[in-house]
Amino acid sequence: MPKHELVDMTTGEIVPAVTWIRQQWKGERFVMVFQAAFEALAMDREITLDARRVLDYLFSKLDFENYILIPQTEIAQKLGMQKQNVSRAIQTLIQKGIILEGPKVDRSRGYRLNHHWGWKGALKNLRVLRAVETRSQPR
C-alpha cells in the first residue's frame, strides 16, 4: 500500500494517508453520473420507487453514447415488476426528460439517457454534444 500525505483542511497540518490503488480498470463496466442529477431525483416527489428502480436498471445496461436497447418485458422480469408498471415508470422518465425516446428496433423501443443526467463514452464526445447543443440555443 503506497503511503501519501494529505493536508487537513481544518488545521492545515500535513497528515499521513494510505490509499489503495487499483492496478487495472480495463474491462470494467462504467457510467459517469452527474451529482446534480442525484439531487434532482432525490427531491422530485413524482419519481416513484418503481421509476427509480427502472432508472437504476437502465443505468446498469447503458451502452456507449447513452443508448439503451432493452425490452420492457426483460426489465419487468429482472426487477420482478409487472410490465405495465415498467411502462408507466418509463413514461415518467420520458416526461421528466431523464430518458429520451428513440426509434423502434425490431419490437423494442430504443431510448437514450439524457446527457445532462449521465454519460457513458468518451468525454470528448460529450463535450462535442454539449457544444452543438449550446450553439443551437437561441441567444
N, C-alpha and C positions, 0 to 999 in steps of 0.2 A: 504494500500500500504506500503510494507516494505521500510524502508529507509536504504540506503547504502552509503558508501563513495568510491570515486574513486580518483585515482591520475591523476592530469592534466599532461599529458606527456610533455607539453611545459614548464611549470613552476615548476613542481614537487610538487605543492601545493595539499593538500588533499581537495577535494570539495564534498559537499553532492550530492547524486544522488538518484533518485527514479526509481524503477524498478517494472514492473508488472510481477508477476509470475503466469503462468497458472497452475491451480491445477490438470488438468487431460489431458493427451495426448492420453490415451488408446482409440483405435478405430479410430484414425486419420490416413488417408492415407498419406504416406510419400515416398520420394525418396531422396537420397543423390546425389548431382551433384558436380563434381569437377570444381573448378574455372578455371583451365587451359582449360577445355572443352568449357566453355563460351567464353573465349578469342579466342580459335581456331575457333569457329563458327562465331564470330564477324568479324574475319579477313579473312575468306575464302570467296572469291567472287564467287565461284562456288556453294555455298549453296544458293539456290533461296529462295524467300519468301515462296513458296509452300513447299519446302523441310523443311524449319524451322517450318512451321505450322504443318506439318505432324509429325515431330520430337517432338514438344511440345505436340501434342495429344498423341503420343506413350508414352511419359513420364507420362502423366496422367493415362494411362492404364497399366503401368508397373506392372508386378507381381513379386513375390519374386524370387530371384536368377536371376533377369533381364529378365525373359521370357515375351514374348509379343505374344499373340494369338488373333488377331482381323482381321476380313475380310476387305480387301481394300474397298469393297463396303460400309461397315459401316463407315469407315474413310471418304470416299467421301461424304456420306450423312451428317454426323455430321459437316463436315467442309464446306459444300456447294461447293465442288470441283467436277470436272469430274474425273471419275475413272482412265482414262489414265494419268491424271496429278498426281494423288496419286501414281500410279505405277511408274511413272518417278521419283518422289520425293524419293520413297523408294529405287529405283535403285541407285540414287545419294548417299543416306545414306549408302547403302551397299558398293558402290565403295570407299567411304571415310573411311570405316571401323568403322563407328559410330554404325551401327547395323549389326548383323551377321545373315546370312540366316540359318534357322533351317529346321527341317523336316516338311512335309505337314501333317496336321491334318484335316481329312475329306477333305473339298475342299479348306481350307485356309492354306497358308504358315505360319509357325511359324518363329519368329525372336527372337533374344536376343540382348539386349543393350550391347555393348562392355563395359566391367567393368572398362575401363580407362576413360569412359565418365560419368558414374554414377553408383549407386548401390542401390538396394532395397533388404534388407535382413540383416541377422546377420553379423556384422563386422568380426567375426571370420571366416566365410565362405569366405569373400572377401580376408582376409589375407591368407587363405589356397590356394585359387585360384591363387593369385599373387605369392605365394611361389612355387607352382607347375610350374607356368609359368617361374619363374626365374631359377629353377633347369633344365628346359628343354631347355633353351637357350644355344647355344654353347659358349664356353669360349675362 
